[in-house]
Amino acid sequence: MYLSRFLSLHALWVTVSSVMQHYPSVWGHYDVCKTQIYTEEGKVWDYMACQPEARDMIKYVKVTLDPPDITCGDPPETFCAMGNPYMCNNECDASTQELAHPPELMFDLEGRHPSTFWQSTTWKDYPKPLHVNITLSWNKTIELTDNIVITFESGRPDQMILEKSLDYGRTWQPYQYYATDCLDAFHMDPKSVRDLSQHTVLEIICTEEYSTGYMTNSKIIHFEIKDRFAFFAGPRLHNMASLYGQLDTTKKLRDFFTITDLRIRLLRPATGEIYVDEQHLARYFYAISDIRVYGRCKCNLHATGCKEENKRLLCECEHNTTGPDCGKCKKNYQGRPWSPGSYLPIPKGTANICIPSISSIGNPPKFDRIWPNISSLEVSKPNQANVCDNELLHCQNGGTCINNVRCQCPPAYTGILCEKLKCERDPGGCSQSSGPGAVSRGPLPPLAALLGVTGLLIF
């Protein structure tokens, strides 16, 4: 009877696992970091990898301009209208709110009705280059989850570079080049993301798709994140398990979608023609009405929340981890080296929870220094490891819980929770005659953790 129920349960487990593996909503989010499940030993905690929800990261950005005085309006100046480049009676004046175009208007929530935008000075110093660096900083490592979108109120630049930093702006590397003529501007053949593949997804390309057009319907520049995801997950991102697997095993791929800062380098404004009209230099400037950056706090799959504290984003770390990115184990929880969680969804992934240091729970024999599966452990206090208790963390195989910090095991068993047979350490292993309970069944698969039903495994 037990066997038939187990086989039925296993079939259901396989079916649900298959469905969840291809379910789009699992991308980048786990509802909980742990859940109670029932096994033959009773209720235990099952830990899972987790990460914060994706959000609009522009809400938390700090912007700096170089040169700092590049914003128009001080002193006031006139510029040409977007729709008619020869109607040059528009005014930028920093001292008048209605005529000012400060940097914060790149991120305001007012939207485009009426349109608000940041604007640079005009190219009045031509032929000296009109260069502007716009740096977006978060003081936090974030992971991009959607396309970066930049909307220009002026024409799209003839030449531009999007750069990223992984070390808070100390070093920079290009993300993508943009030009009306890639070969002339950057000595690169023009490409689009559609020309890439799984094997070349990390290639830095120059694209001409977003650099032509001075008219009002040619304003948007993209850096395609989802198109790169699609090389692994399929056009509609249905096969997320494939992408998870790649992110788990390829650090360079993870780093490609990870940033601390972005830099927009504007190198040449939109001219709409081969030659610059030196009689109408007020036609040439940069203006940006909107920048969109969607992502999540990088918490190394050890947190579901990310909070803003003292104008800084911080992961609300779980799994006994700590640090801005949950990048290390807490004090007294360094029983094994810290490791990030797995991107793979349950049941294939692992939370890689930090476990109590041996010194924090006494001095077990040397052969007990190999810890059991961490789903058997729970921490109820920040600085004290509850190896066992009277409700959830039972000592197994008839063991007795001593002061919640260790299990006193029967003669035939060993391990932190008496979960291992001593005979397993012998060269001959365990046999049917090795003692009471020599042949034991392992816990059933944590289906309740997947379905969110805690009572499903009770027979």
Secondary structure, 3 states (H helix, E strand, C coil): CHHHHHHHHHHHHHHHHHHHHCCHHHCCCCCCCEEEEEECCEEEEEECCECCCCEEHHHHCEEEEECCCCECCCCCEEECCCCCCCCCCEEECCCCHHHCCCHHHHCCCCCECCECCEEECCCCCCCCCCCEEEEEEEEEEEEECCCEEEEECCCCCCEEEEEEECCCCCCCEEEEEEECCHHHHHCCCECCHHHCCCCCCCCCCEECCCCCCCCCCCCEEEECCHHHHHHHHCCCCCCHHHHHHHHHHCHHHHHHCEEEEEEEEEEECCCCCCCCCCCCHHHCCCEEEEEECEEEECCCCECCEEEEECCEEEEECCCCEECCCCCEECCCCCCCCCCCCCCCCCCCCCCCCCCCCHHHHCCCCHHHHCCCCHHHCEEEECCEEECCCCCCCCCCCCCEEECCCEEECCCCEECCCCCEEHHHHCCCCCCCCCCCCCCCCCCCCCHHHHHCCCCCCCC
